[in-house]
Amino acid sequence: MRKNMLISLFALLMGAFLMVGCSDEKVSNSEGKEEKATPAEQKKVSNEPETEPKEDENGNVVLTEVGHKTKGEDGTTVELLKIKDVNQNVNIDPIKLTIKDLKVIQMTNVSKDSEEFLLQYTNGTKLPEKLNYLQIQYTAENTEDKNIGWNGIQKIVTNTGEQLDASGNDFIWEENGFDGTFYGKTKHEGTIAVITKSDPNQLKNVKFIIGSTFNPDNYEDITPEQQTQFDF
């Protein structure tokens, strides 16, 4: 069974602007005449994302650009630090797994209720002021008519040396009825979120340990465990 809880959020953007100008100096042309410099075109330079985060069909804010920041009703703020649009397939015959994207997200001003919930995924260790987590969005599709079992994405190994339990420590709950078995040609859309202690600036790639597919009647493996790596 997968665990179920999503933090609802509202959009909030913050940014700073830098004015770029030029001095009013005199310059000399090739004929020796001094001409007054003309004003250069001045524009605001923004450190903000170019777009605001949007909501999906369920009303959840979707962070798609580094710097996107949203705030929940409880005051918890999340900000997108890194994103990689992957859209690559991994064949775990007869399951076709598609990794859609990878994100590194930072939570701050975590509310008391959210803190109590998240502590169960840190073995009770006090949460840092800036809590970072990896989020993976994927789809998995059974390409055959018969029922197929799948053990899901099991582990995530980072280039910084962390081995994260994507199955046991996934703190996003999914209320879509998927229990690990595909009943015929069905498709599952999933999201995994696991807390990381790694410095986001040092995260360069992640390796997925992907569980086997099996016959749900006798639990015999069809395709063994697979490994694949993606770069940020």
Backbone bond lengths (Angstrom), bond angles and torsions (degrees), N, CA, C in turn:
res aa  C-N    CA-C-N  psi(-1)  N-CA   C-N-CA  omega(-1)  CA-C   N-CA-C  phi
1 M - - - 1.469 - - 1.525 108.39 -
2 R 1.312 115.12 141.90 1.449 119.14 179.03 1.497 108.90 -98.42
3 K 1.301 117.00 152.57 1.455 123.50 -173.93 1.500 110.02 -85.90
4 N 1.353 118.12 149.22 1.462 118.15 -168.49 1.518 113.35 -131.70
5 M 1.353 117.29 108.17 1.468 121.56 169.00 1.502 109.12 -167.27
6 L 1.314 118.37 128.78 1.456 123.51 177.13 1.508 108.99 -119.69
7 I 1.325 117.37 139.90 1.467 121.82 177.98 1.522 107.65 -89.48
8 S 1.331 118.19 117.73 1.457 120.66 178.91 1.521 109.02 -78.74
9 L 1.332 116.24 142.15 1.461 120.95 -171.55 1.518 111.90 -138.35
10 F 1.344 116.99 152.64 1.451 122.97 170.82 1.515 108.48 -111.89
11 A 1.335 116.70 153.56 1.471 121.68 -176.16 1.519 111.30 -75.61
12 L 1.346 115.37 139.74 1.465 121.32 174.52 1.514 107.98 -147.80
13 L 1.284 117.53 126.87 1.453 121.60 178.79 1.513 109.53 -117.43
14 M 1.324 115.01 141.10 1.459 120.37 175.87 1.509 107.79 -132.70
15 G 1.300 118.68 148.03 1.465 120.86 179.53 1.504 111.37 -165.24
16 A 1.311 115.37 171.62 1.463 121.57 178.11 1.499 108.36 -132.77
17 F 1.338 116.68 151.25 1.446 121.69 -179.37 1.521 109.64 -117.65
18 L 1.306 114.35 145.86 1.459 120.99 178.55 1.517 108.45 -122.66
19 M 1.334 116.93 123.76 1.451 120.99 178.29 1.524 109.30 -86.07
20 V 1.320 115.24 132.50 1.458 120.88 179.56 1.519 107.92 -113.37
21 G 1.332 117.38 125.57 1.463 120.03 -177.13 1.504 111.92 -134.01
22 C 1.316 115.06 -167.99 1.461 119.62 175.85 1.516 108.21 -142.44
23 S 1.301 116.90 160.26 1.466 121.26 -179.17 1.510 110.22 -84.40
24 D 1.348 116.59 164.07 1.457 122.81 -177.28 1.523 109.35 -99.24
25 E 1.339 115.78 54.59 1.449 120.79 -175.74 1.527 110.94 -86.07
26 K 1.360 115.74 158.95 1.442 120.88 173.76 1.514 109.19 -91.68
27 V 1.351 115.76 143.82 1.460 120.29 178.24 1.511 108.23 -125.82
28 S 1.321 117.12 158.21 1.461 122.31 -178.89 1.514 109.52 -110.72
29 N 1.358 117.17 131.77 1.453 119.12 177.98 1.512 110.16 -88.92
30 S 1.320 116.75 -176.95 1.462 120.59 -174.21 1.518 111.97 -69.06
31 E 1.322 118.97 -18.21 1.446 121.23 -179.52 1.520 112.04 -91.80
32 G 1.292 117.02 3.60 1.448 120.82 177.76 1.506 113.62 87.38
33 K 1.336 118.01 -0.59 1.446 120.88 179.78 1.528 109.85 -83.97
34 E 1.288 114.42 140.46 1.452 118.72 177.78 1.525 109.52 -90.27
35 E 1.303 115.81 129.44 1.455 121.25 177.93 1.511 108.99 -122.36
36 K 1.297 114.36 141.98 1.462 119.30 179.25 1.522 109.26 -75.15
37 A 1.339 115.97 133.16 1.466 119.50 179.94 1.519 110.20 -64.02
38 T 1.319 115.49 140.24 1.467 120.48 177.48 1.521 109.13 -86.62
39 P 1.314 116.51 147.90 1.469 119.35 -179.15 1.522 111.62 -62.76
40 A 1.324 116.45 134.38 1.466 120.80 175.73 1.512 109.74 -78.44
41 E 1.331 115.55 158.06 1.459 120.32 177.31 1.527 108.87 -68.70
42 Q 1.309 116.91 128.94 1.458 121.41 -178.30 1.527 109.87 -108.61
43 K 1.302 114.48 134.27 1.453 120.55 179.45 1.523 110.06 -132.34
44 K 1.304 115.37 152.92 1.456 120.05 173.03 1.522 109.35 -79.63
45 V 1.325 115.32 132.83 1.456 120.97 176.72 1.519 107.63 -106.96
46 S 1.315 115.99 121.82 1.460 120.14 -172.47 1.518 111.36 -108.76
47 N 1.327 114.86 140.08 1.456 120.56 172.48 1.518 111.35 -93.75
48 E 1.317 117.00 4.70 1.452 121.35 178.88 1.522 110.61 -78.20
49 P 1.331 116.93 159.22 1.465 119.32 169.26 1.525 108.73 -62.03
50 E 1.320 116.29 153.85 1.454 120.14 -177.49 1.530 112.11 -73.96
51 T 1.304 117.02 -22.03 1.462 120.77 -178.73 1.520 109.75 -129.56
52 E 1.322 115.99 161.74 1.455 121.22 175.39 1.532 109.37 -91.78
53 P 1.330 117.33 149.21 1.464 119.27 176.93 1.517 110.56 -63.43
54 K 1.327 115.27 146.67 1.463 120.91 -178.99 1.524 110.30 -112.34
55 E 1.313 115.38 168.16 1.466 121.75 178.15 1.526 109.84 -101.14
56 D 1.341 115.43 145.86 1.460 119.26 174.57 1.523 109.74 -84.78
57 E 1.335 116.60 -173.68 1.463 120.53 -175.77 1.523 113.13 -66.62
58 N 1.348 115.65 -16.91 1.466 119.60 178.62 1.526 112.86 -96.47
59 G 1.336 116.71 3.06 1.451 120.25 178.97 1.511 114.29 86.35
60 N 1.350 117.87 6.74 1.461 121.55 178.12 1.525 110.01 -85.35
61 V 1.328 116.61 134.94 1.461 120.53 178.52 1.523 109.39 -71.16
62 V 1.334 116.31 133.06 1.460 122.15 -178.99 1.524 108.74 -109.92
63 L 1.325 116.67 120.76 1.465 122.25 179.30 1.521 108.69 -91.53
64 T 1.318 116.91 117.29 1.459 120.59 -174.85 1.526 113.88 -122.39
65 E 1.325 117.58 -4.91 1.461 121.00 -177.17 1.520 109.38 -137.67
66 V 1.334 116.45 134.81 1.465 120.84 179.29 1.530 109.64 -53.16
67 G 1.322 115.15 130.01 1.452 120.55 -177.12 1.514 113.44 101.50
68 H 1.343 116.59 -16.03 1.459 118.88 174.33 1.523 109.32 -58.90
69 K 1.314 115.98 133.80 1.455 120.74 -175.38 1.526 108.33 -138.32
70 T 1.315 116.91 138.45 1.456 121.52 178.77 1.517 109.86 -136.58
71 K 1.315 114.82 157.55 1.454 120.44 -176.87 1.521 109.96 -130.96
72 G 1.332 115.59 132.80 1.447 120.52 -179.65 1.510 112.91 -85.93
73 E 1.325 115.45 168.82 1.459 120.64 178.76 1.522 112.37 -59.61
74 D 1.339 116.13 -28.06 1.462 119.87 -178.89 1.527 112.54 -86.07
75 G 1.335 117.57 1.95 1.464 121.36 179.12 1.511 114.28 94.46
76 T 1.334 118.24 -10.93 1.458 120.85 178.43 1.521 109.96 -65.63
77 T 1.337 115.59 130.97 1.460 120.87 -178.77 1.526 109.22 -112.52
78 V 1.327 116.50 138.69 1.462 120.83 174.86 1.518 109.05 -126.11
79 E 1.330 115.50 145.10 1.465 121.43 -179.26 1.518 109.45 -136.67
80 L 1.317 115.90 136.17 1.456 121.01 177.92 1.526 109.88 -80.36
81 L 1.344 115.99 119.13 1.463 121.05 -178.98 1.526 112.96 -97.61
82 K 1.338 115.92 -34.77 1.464 120.55 -179.59 1.524 108.70 -146.46
83 I 1.331 114.98 150.14 1.457 119.79 175.13 1.519 109.14 -149.07
84 K 1.325 115.44 142.78 1.459 121.97 174.50 1.521 108.08 -135.87
85 D 1.329 115.94 114.57 1.459 120.31 173.87 1.523 107.69 -78.97
86 V 1.323 116.22 113.48 1.462 120.96 -173.26 1.524 111.32 -97.23
87 N 1.334 116.41 -64.20 1.465 122.58 -179.21 1.528 112.27 50.44
88 Q 1.351 114.68 52.10 1.460 120.79 177.42 1.525 109.93 -122.61
89 N 1.327 114.89 147.17 1.460 121.47 -177.67 1.523 111.26 -96.71
90 V 1.318 115.05 144.58 1.459 122.49 172.34 1.525 106.66 -123.84
91 N 1.324 116.58 124.23 1.462 120.70 -176.55 1.524 110.67 -88.79
92 I 1.331 115.54 114.95 1.467 121.58 173.65 1.525 105.46 -121.92
93 D 1.296 114.13 64.00 1.460 123.29 -171.00 1.532 113.02 -37.92
94 P 1.324 118.19 127.61 1.462 128.28 5.89 1.537 114.06 -94.25
95 I 1.343 117.24 16.36 1.463 121.16 179.32 1.530 109.61 -91.34
96 K 1.315 115.50 130.87 1.451 120.71 173.67 1.527 107.62 -102.84
97 L 1.321 115.41 112.08 1.457 121.91 -179.58 1.528 108.84 -98.96
98 T 1.327 116.58 128.80 1.467 121.53 177.01 1.523 109.14 -118.85
99 I 1.326 116.24 116.91 1.464 120.77 173.78 1.523 106.97 -83.79
100 K 1.325 116.01 117.22 1.470 120.43 -175.54 1.518 111.64 -83.51
101 D 1.330 116.62 -52.04 1.460 118.80 179.16 1.524 111.21 -159.13
102 L 1.336 114.49 161.73 1.461 123.40 175.70 1.520 107.45 -120.50
103 K 1.325 116.67 140.07 1.461 120.53 178.50 1.525 110.24 -138.05
104 V 1.322 116.07 147.69 1.459 122.31 167.14 1.524 105.77 -112.94
105 I 1.328 116.03 121.20 1.460 121.93 -174.93 1.525 108.83 -123.11
106 Q 1.324 114.98 142.33 1.467 120.63 -179.50 1.523 110.06 -114.97
107 M 1.338 115.46 132.62 1.457 122.07 176.87 1.523 109.55 -107.79
108 T 1.334 116.42 133.85 1.463 121.96 175.18 1.523 108.96 -133.84
109 N 1.332 115.40 165.17 1.472 120.94 -178.55 1.531 111.03 51.95
110 V 1.321 114.23 44.75 1.467 119.63 -176.86 1.529 109.68 -65.93
111 S 1.321 116.03 129.22 1.463 120.60 -178.35 1.526 110.38 -68.83
112 K 1.306 115.76 163.79 1.468 121.16 -178.86 1.519 111.11 -61.43
113 D 1.335 116.66 -44.42 1.464 120.04 -179.61 1.525 111.20 -63.79
114 S 1.339 116.76 -43.70 1.460 119.74 179.01 1.518 111.36 -65.82
115 E 1.342 116.19 -36.75 1.462 119.90 178.43 1.519 111.34 -62.23
116 E 1.324 116.46 -44.83 1.463 120.12 179.28 1.523 111.42 -61.69
117 F 1.337 115.93 -38.13 1.460 120.20 177.84 1.523 111.59 -66.40
118 L 1.340 116.96 -44.55 1.457 121.13 -174.89 1.518 113.24 -74.01
119 L 1.331 117.18 -23.34 1.468 120.10 -178.84 1.528 112.47 -59.77
120 Q 1.332 116.55 -27.25 1.469 118.26 179.76 1.531 112.24 -69.98
121 Y 1.343 116.59 -12.10 1.464 120.56 178.14 1.523 111.93 -104.73
122 T 1.323 116.89 6.16 1.469 121.31 175.92 1.531 110.71 -122.68
123 N 1.335 116.62 16.79 1.471 122.02 -176.98 1.518 112.16 57.30
124 G 1.334 115.55 32.53 1.461 120.24 177.13 1.505 114.75 82.45
125 T 1.348 116.87 -1.29 1.467 119.86 179.27 1.530 109.91 -68.56
126 K 1.327 116.50 138.15 1.452 121.40 -179.51 1.519 110.56 -56.80
127 L 1.335 115.77 136.95 1.453 120.26 -179.22 1.529 110.69 -71.70
128 P 1.337 117.29 141.21 1.470 119.61 174.89 1.528 109.94 -71.34
129 E 1.315 116.71 163.21 1.461 120.33 178.16 1.524 111.32 -61.90
130 K 1.323 115.32 -34.01 1.460 120.86 176.05 1.521 107.77 -116.62
131 L 1.319 115.39 106.73 1.457 121.50 -176.70 1.521 109.27 -100.15
132 N 1.330 116.38 119.40 1.462 120.83 -178.35 1.523 110.57 -104.14
133 Y 1.320 114.74 144.83 1.466 118.29 175.16 1.521 110.92 -144.81
134 L 1.344 113.90 153.40 1.460 122.19 175.51 1.525 108.47 -92.47
135 Q 1.316 115.88 134.53 1.459 120.14 176.09 1.526 109.17 -123.33
136 I 1.314 115.65 131.89 1.464 122.08 -179.30 1.521 108.35 -124.34
137 Q 1.313 116.34 128.13 1.460 121.13 173.55 1.521 108.65 -108.78
138 Y 1.325 116.11 136.47 1.463 120.05 -176.14 1.526 110.28 -149.94
139 T 1.303 115.25 165.23 1.462 121.96 168.16 1.528 107.49 -128.28
140 A 1.316 115.90 147.12 1.466 121.85 177.09 1.520 107.38 -133.08
141 E 1.323 116.03 130.80 1.461 120.48 -173.66 1.526 110.87 -132.32
142 N 1.316 116.33 131.45 1.460 121.83 174.41 1.518 108.84 -81.81
143 T 1.328 117.09 123.42 1.464 121.26 -177.69 1.523 112.69 -93.38
144 E 1.344 117.59 2.48 1.462 121.07 179.72 1.522 111.28 -118.67
145 D 1.316 115.71 160.97 1.465 120.88 -179.33 1.531 112.50 -75.37
146 K 1.328 116.58 -27.13 1.462 119.25 -175.95 1.534 111.05 -79.09
147 N 1.317 116.12 160.44 1.463 121.98 179.64 1.530 110.18 -69.44
148 I 1.323 115.23 137.91 1.467 121.26 -178.61 1.520 109.27 -134.93
149 G 1.326 115.62 133.32 1.462 121.04 173.91 1.525 110.39 -94.83
150 W 1.334 115.38 148.92 1.473 120.23 179.36 1.520 109.21 -142.16
151 N 1.327 115.54 134.75 1.463 121.32 -177.70 1.525 113.94 -86.94
152 G 1.314 117.15 4.76 1.466 120.86 172.29 1.524 114.34 71.76
153 I 1.325 114.45 -173.82 1.470 121.24 175.30 1.525 106.97 -81.19
154 Q 1.329 116.79 117.07 1.454 122.00 -171.00 1.534 114.18 -90.27
155 K 1.323 115.92 -51.30 1.466 120.73 -174.95 1.530 109.89 -133.21
156 I 1.322 115.06 153.58 1.462 121.84 171.61 1.523 107.19 -126.19
157 V 1.312 116.39 122.92 1.464 122.02 -178.79 1.523 108.15 -113.12
158 T 1.324 116.72 125.84 1.463 120.75 -177.51 1.527 111.14 -98.69
159 N 1.322 116.09 160.85 1.459 120.30 177.28 1.524 111.65 -67.83
160 T 1.345 117.43 -13.71 1.466 121.52 178.81 1.526 112.36 -86.88
161 G 1.333 116.94 -0.33 1.450 120.14 175.18 1.519 115.82 98.88
162 E 1.321 117.92 5.86 1.461 120.21 177.48 1.527 110.55 -85.66
163 Q 1.319 115.62 141.84 1.463 121.87 170.63 1.523 107.09 -118.38
164 L 1.318 115.91 108.93 1.455 122.41 -173.03 1.523 110.73 -102.71
165 D 1.313 115.06 138.04 1.461 121.58 -179.20 1.525 108.73 -85.54
166 A 1.334 116.19 96.41 1.466 120.51 -176.25 1.517 112.07 -73.53
167 S 1.301 116.70 -19.32 1.463 120.40 -179.93 1.525 111.66 -89.20
168 G 1.329 116.60 -48.03 1.456 120.30 -175.53 1.512 115.09 -85.76
169 N 1.339 117.62 -24.59 1.468 120.68 -175.72 1.522 113.75 -114.00
170 D 1.311 116.44 19.15 1.463 121.21 173.74 1.526 107.95 -74.14
171 F 1.348 116.96 116.10 1.468 118.60 -174.18 1.533 113.51 -97.33
172 I 1.339 117.41 4.34 1.462 119.43 174.32 1.520 108.92 -95.10
173 W 1.310 115.04 127.86 1.460 120.88 179.93 1.522 109.37 -92.79
174 E 1.315 116.08 141.98 1.456 120.89 -179.22 1.526 109.81 -120.27
175 E 1.309 115.25 118.05 1.454 120.64 -176.74 1.521 110.65 -99.81
176 N 1.331 115.56 60.42 1.457 118.52 -177.85 1.525 112.40 -123.98
177 G 1.304 117.33 9.75 1.452 120.56 173.51 1.517 115.64 80.04
178 F 1.328 118.91 2.69 1.466 119.87 -178.41 1.517 110.13 -76.41
179 D 1.335 116.20 125.47 1.466 120.60 -176.75 1.519 112.71 -117.23
180 G 1.347 117.25 17.02 1.456 120.43 179.74 1.514 113.53 96.66
181 T 1.322 117.30 -2.46 1.463 121.34 178.80 1.521 109.91 -122.93
182 F 1.326 115.13 130.79 1.458 121.34 173.65 1.525 107.88 -93.62
183 Y 1.312 116.23 118.45 1.462 120.40 -179.59 1.518 109.05 -93.20
184 G 1.323 114.95 88.01 1.454 121.00 -175.42 1.523 110.98 80.07
185 K 1.339 115.04 -158.87 1.467 120.79 -177.94 1.522 110.15 -75.80
186 T 1.304 115.25 84.66 1.464 121.39 179.75 1.522 109.57 -124.22
187 K 1.335 114.70 165.10 1.457 121.20 -175.93 1.520 109.72 -130.14
188 H 1.309 116.12 138.96 1.464 122.32 -179.43 1.519 109.07 -121.78
189 E 1.336 117.24 129.09 1.455 122.36 173.60 1.517 108.36 -106.14
190 G 1.314 116.64 126.78 1.460 119.70 -174.15 1.516 113.57 -133.40
191 T 1.336 114.47 159.60 1.466 122.84 174.76 1.521 108.11 -134.48
192 I 1.312 115.90 134.05 1.463 122.40 177.53 1.525 107.95 -117.74
193 A 1.321 116.99 137.79 1.468 121.43 175.57 1.522 108.48 -135.98
194 V 1.323 116.63 121.30 1.464 121.50 -179.84 1.527 109.37 -131.61
195 I 1.314 115.25 136.81 1.463 121.55 -179.06 1.527 110.11 -69.95
196 T 1.333 115.85 137.81 1.462 121.04 177.58 1.527 110.29 -125.59
197 K 1.325 115.44 143.27 1.461 121.54 175.46 1.529 112.05 -94.40
198 S 1.312 116.52 -3.00 1.465 121.08 -176.42 1.527 111.40 -70.14
199 D 1.321 115.36 148.44 1.456 121.65 172.11 1.530 107.14 -68.13
200 P 1.327 118.29 120.91 1.469 119.95 -178.62 1.523 113.45 -53.96
201 N 1.328 117.12 -33.73 1.460 120.39 -179.88 1.527 112.46 -67.14
202 Q 1.335 116.02 -22.27 1.456 120.63 -178.62 1.516 113.19 -93.62
203 L 1.325 117.34 -9.44 1.469 120.78 179.71 1.525 109.40 -75.72
204 K 1.323 115.75 112.47 1.468 120.88 -177.96 1.523 112.25 -111.19
205 N 1.330 116.86 -32.63 1.461 119.76 178.71 1.519 110.37 -155.98
206 V 1.316 115.48 161.35 1.460 122.10 177.33 1.524 108.85 -134.66
207 K 1.315 115.21 142.67 1.464 121.62 177.59 1.520 108.60 -111.80
208 F 1.326 116.15 132.08 1.454 121.48 179.15 1.527 110.12 -101.73
209 I 1.326 114.59 133.64 1.462 121.04 169.88 1.530 105.44 -101.15
210 I 1.325 116.05 111.48 1.459 121.73 -171.36 1.523 108.91 -105.68
211 G 1.328 114.68 125.30 1.467 120.85 -175.66 1.518 113.53 -65.07
212 S 1.311 115.35 162.18 1.460 122.98 -176.80 1.524 111.59 -73.28
213 T 1.329 115.00 161.15 1.466 121.29 166.65 1.524 106.95 -97.46
214 F 1.333 115.70 152.20 1.462 118.23 -175.32 1.525 110.83 -152.13
215 N 1.335 114.18 163.00 1.455 121.61 175.14 1.528 107.88 -79.54
216 P 1.328 119.18 116.90 1.469 120.14 -175.69 1.534 113.70 -69.66
217 D 1.322 117.15 -10.67 1.472 119.95 179.29 1.522 112.06 -81.82
218 N 1.349 116.34 -39.00 1.468 118.77 -178.14 1.538 112.32 -124.44
219 Y 1.340 117.22 0.43 1.465 124.32 177.65 1.527 114.15 63.03
220 E 1.313 116.73 20.70 1.460 120.02 175.62 1.535 109.45 -79.60
221 D 1.346 115.25 136.37 1.457 119.75 -179.27 1.529 111.36 -65.11
222 I 1.323 115.01 142.37 1.464 121.49 173.13 1.524 109.01 -101.09
223 T 1.321 116.15 -55.08 1.468 121.94 174.69 1.523 107.60 -123.15
224 P 1.329 117.32 127.73 1.474 119.52 -176.57 1.527 112.64 -69.95
225 E 1.306 114.73 173.40 1.465 122.62 177.92 1.529 111.06 -52.39
226 Q 1.328 115.81 139.92 1.465 121.48 -179.71 1.539 109.82 -119.98
227 Q 1.336 114.80 158.74 1.472 120.98 174.46 1.519 108.88 -129.88
228 T 1.323 115.75 140.55 1.449 120.75 176.50 1.521 109.16 -150.09
229 Q 1.314 116.77 152.07 1.479 121.11 -175.56 1.523 110.39 -126.10
230 F 1.337 114.86 143.27 1.458 121.23 178.11 1.527 109.34 -130.98
231 D 1.312 115.43 141.28 1.468 121.18 178.88 1.525 110.65 -97.54
232 F 1.324 114.83 148.61 1.460 119.38 171.44 1.516 109.09 -80.97
